[in-house]
Amino acid sequence: GGGGGGGMGGGRGPPPYRRDDDGSVPVDEGRVNDLIAQRLQAKMSRDFNTADQLRDQLRTMGVDVFDQEKVWRMRGAAPAGGGGYGGGGG
């Protein structure tokens, strides 16, 4: 019977959206990135029902996704880099 689905997508490049908070609220970031990637896939296929379901699932986990900035934040976490020096460009 058909091969199993790939595991944690080894080396598929960087996650589509990056986390943009101070990391104070623990969450399974791999799972968040997976759901966001699936949601993007659904949107590209114009499957907006699935995209909405995935977004609701993220919300249930406490994740707010910002499509304009391509970032996500945990509800209740502070914004990333409060004060301090920004990491160099690149």
URMO-V455175 format. One record per helix or strand of 2 or more residues. SS is the DSSP state (helix for helix, strand for strand). FROM is the first residue (numbers start at 1). TO is the last residue. If there is no record, write none. Layout:
# URMO-V455175
SS_FROM_TO ; SS_FROM_TO
This chain:
# URMO-V455175
strand_18_19 ; helix_29_44 ; helix_48_60 ; strand_63_66 ; strand_71_74
